[in-house]
Amino acid sequence: MNVLIRRSANAQSLHDYMVKLRANALLADGYSVSADLPGFPQPPEIRGHIPDIYAVKSSSKIISEAETCDTICSEHTRDQYTVFSNVPGSEFHVIVPHSCLEKAQGCATQWRIRVDRWWYQEGY
């Protein structure tokens, strides 16, 4: 059974902040960006999951997922990572608070998930 873990209001705020920072950085790098946030086009659904960020520039495609420490090793996260890391022709990036980067990397390794690039938010 796949149980969706709800974030606290503070964790949701941090999640959205990380998504917005990363999406804006990709825009500044010339990518066409959709993000699962107000003010951005909605990302495409990929095998039943909507990524936090979907960015395209010429032949480069990046799928990014942001997680907070309370959701980093959940089954829902595992399901998303499995789908997003296996999209042909794309890179899979993960954004987490610095305080749970090691835990996030450990879960991805345990799940045998390929993460092409890790991003982290300092101060958390």
Wavefront OBJ file of the C-alpha trace (Angstrom):
o trace
v 0.000 0.000 0.000
v 1.410 3.363 -1.029
v 0.781 5.909 1.722
v 1.284 9.573 0.876
v 3.032 11.388 3.715
v 1.716 14.898 4.298
v 4.237 17.645 4.951
v 3.815 20.141 7.758
v 3.065 23.734 6.688
v 6.712 24.697 7.333
v 8.019 21.709 5.353
v 5.649 22.502 2.458
v 6.864 26.102 2.459
v 10.497 24.888 2.309
v 9.624 22.435 -0.475
v 8.003 25.164 -2.560
v 10.929 27.521 -1.891
v 13.444 24.919 -3.137
v 11.353 24.223 -6.245
v 11.019 27.935 -7.024
v 14.766 28.601 -6.594
v 15.721 25.680 -8.828
v 13.075 26.481 -11.457
v 14.239 30.103 -11.625
v 17.878 28.994 -11.941
v 16.935 26.756 -14.874
v 15.019 29.625 -16.491
v 18.118 31.814 -16.113
v 20.124 29.055 -17.833
v 17.818 29.246 -20.848
v 15.563 26.269 -20.156
v 11.857 26.205 -20.871
v 10.536 25.344 -17.395
v 7.307 23.952 -16.043
v 6.955 23.530 -12.279
v 4.321 22.219 -9.914
v 3.853 25.707 -8.425
v 1.517 28.633 -9.055
v 2.870 30.978 -11.722
v 4.470 28.226 -13.811
v 3.033 25.992 -16.526
v 2.075 22.569 -15.126
v 4.668 19.809 -15.748
v 3.532 16.815 -17.798
v 2.370 13.710 -16.008
v 4.919 10.915 -16.359
v 3.563 7.413 -15.742
v 1.095 8.610 -13.104
v 3.405 11.130 -11.392
v 3.869 14.871 -11.826
v 7.467 16.039 -11.272
v 8.189 19.196 -9.314
v 10.170 20.583 -12.264
v 10.346 19.646 -15.937
v 12.903 21.647 -17.940
v 13.894 21.447 -21.605
v 16.597 23.223 -23.617
v 17.318 21.952 -27.142
v 18.238 18.279 -26.636
v 18.641 18.551 -22.843
v 15.777 17.467 -20.580
v 15.891 17.675 -16.768
v 13.317 16.197 -14.407
v 13.687 17.448 -10.831
v 12.062 16.391 -7.611
v 12.323 18.284 -4.310
v 11.924 16.523 -0.988
v 11.943 17.600 2.625
v 13.438 15.540 5.433
v 10.034 14.138 6.400
v 9.337 12.689 2.927
v 12.813 11.809 1.697
v 12.627 8.043 2.219
v 8.888 7.417 1.835
v 7.429 4.832 -0.529
v 5.787 7.642 -2.532
v 9.215 9.238 -3.012
v 10.643 5.876 -4.045
v 7.878 5.439 -6.624
v 8.508 8.933 -8.050
v 12.284 8.440 -8.159
v 11.882 5.099 -9.922
v 9.717 6.654 -12.637
v 11.644 9.926 -13.092
v 15.099 8.318 -13.111
v 14.073 6.014 -15.962
v 12.770 8.546 -18.491
v 14.849 8.013 -21.647
v 16.963 10.973 -22.729
v 16.613 12.924 -19.499
v 18.619 13.758 -16.408
v 17.110 13.216 -12.975
v 17.927 15.828 -10.306
v 16.965 15.874 -6.621
v 16.775 18.928 -4.335
v 16.815 18.488 -0.553
v 17.673 20.462 2.583
v 21.382 20.174 3.400
v 20.552 18.567 6.753
v 19.096 15.467 5.073
v 21.312 15.198 1.970
v 23.201 12.186 3.321
v 19.959 10.409 4.265
v 18.508 11.156 0.804
v 21.585 9.796 -0.945
v 21.478 6.696 1.245
v 17.857 5.962 0.377
v 18.493 6.454 -3.345
v 21.492 4.102 -3.151
v 19.488 1.505 -1.219
v 16.700 1.737 -3.810
v 19.252 1.536 -6.664
v 17.982 4.827 -8.077
v 20.194 6.817 -10.452
v 20.314 10.497 -9.481
v 22.315 12.500 -12.012
v 22.683 15.603 -9.848
v 22.032 16.414 -6.201
v 21.139 19.945 -5.158
v 20.754 21.068 -1.582
v 19.460 24.081 0.253
v 21.837 25.467 2.884
v 20.561 26.399 6.314
v 18.161 23.482 6.666
l 1 2 3 4 5 6 7 8 9 10 11 12 13 14 15 16 17 18 19 20 21 22 23 24 25 26 27 28 29 30 31 32 33 34 35 36 37 38 39 40 41 42 43 44 45 46 47 48 49 50 51 52 53 54 55 56 57 58 59 60 61 62 63 64 65 66 67 68 69 70 71 72 73 74 75 76 77 78 79 80 81 82 83 84 85 86 87 88 89 90 91 92 93 94 95 96 97 98 99 100 101 102 103 104 105 106 107 108 109 110 111 112 113 114 115 116 117 118 119 120 121 122 123 124
